[in-house]
Amino acid sequence: METKVNTKGSNMKMNKEWYSVKQVAEYLNCSDRTIKRLIKKNQLQRKKVNGLNLIHQKWIDQMVLSNGSGKLSKRDKDQLQYLRMV
């Protein structure tokens, strides 16, 4: 997946599968604090590596499609599958 994120005049390409909290915040156009809050509420999964929170692209997609509930409906799962194929 390659997505251009425009943050304060700079273009940043996100074409990897693992992202930092800051990168996810830029991608979703919200604050780092919001991402940390979602992690704390278990609405967004993360893996901690050497003290750094890493978030996988599929976990971001799942959280967005589930509207933060963490549970996907059948329709959401189908849409996620479709997005991965495109």
C-alpha positions in Angstrom: 0.0 0.0 0.0 1.4 3.4 -0.9 -0.3 6.5 0.5 0.9 10.0 0.4 0.3 11.9 3.6 0.6 15.7 3.5 1.7 17.0 6.9 2.4 20.8 7.1 3.7 21.1 3.6 5.7 17.9 3.4 4.8 14.8 1.5 5.5 11.5 3.2 5.0 8.1 1.5 3.8 5.3 3.7 4.5 2.1 1.8 5.4 -0.3 4.6 3.3 -2.5 6.9 4.4 -1.3 10.4 4.0 2.2 11.6 4.9 4.3 14.7 2.2 6.1 16.7 3.3 9.4 15.1 3.0 8.0 11.6 -0.5 6.5 12.3 -1.6 9.9 13.8 -0.4 11.6 10.6 -2.1 9.0 8.4 -5.5 9.3 10.3 -5.1 13.1 10.7 -5.3 13.1 14.5 -3.0 13.6 17.4 -0.5 11.1 18.9 -2.5 11.3 22.1 -5.6 10.1 20.3 -3.7 7.0 19.0 -2.3 6.3 22.4 -5.8 6.6 23.9 -7.2 4.1 21.3 -4.3 1.7 22.2 -5.1 2.0 25.9 -8.8 1.3 25.3 -7.8 -1.8 23.3 -9.5 -0.3 20.2 -6.2 -0.3 18.3 -3.7 -3.2 18.6 0.0 -2.6 18.9 3.2 -4.5 19.3 5.9 -3.1 21.6 9.4 -3.6 20.2 12.3 -2.1 22.2 10.0 0.3 23.9 8.5 1.5 20.6 4.8 1.0 19.8 4.4 -0.5 16.3 1.1 -0.7 14.6 0.4 -3.0 11.7 -1.5 -1.7 8.6 -4.3 -4.3 8.9 -4.9 -3.3 12.6 -5.4 0.3 11.4 -7.8 -0.8 8.7 -9.7 -2.9 11.1 -10.0 -0.1 13.7 -11.2 2.4 11.0 -13.7 0.0 9.5 -15.1 -1.1 12.9 -15.5 2.6 13.9 -13.3 2.0 16.9 -15.3 -1.0 18.3 -12.6 -3.5 17.3 -15.3 -5.9 16.0 -15.9 -6.2 12.3 -19.2 -7.0 10.8 -19.4 -9.4 7.8 -19.9 -6.4 5.5 -16.8 -4.7 7.0 -14.7 -7.9 6.5 -15.8 -8.1 2.9 -14.9 -4.5 2.3 -11.5 -5.0 4.0 -10.8 -8.0 1.8 -11.8 -5.9 -1.3 -9.4 -3.1 -0.2 -6.5 -5.5 0.1 -7.1 -6.8 -3.4 -7.1 -3.3 -5.0 
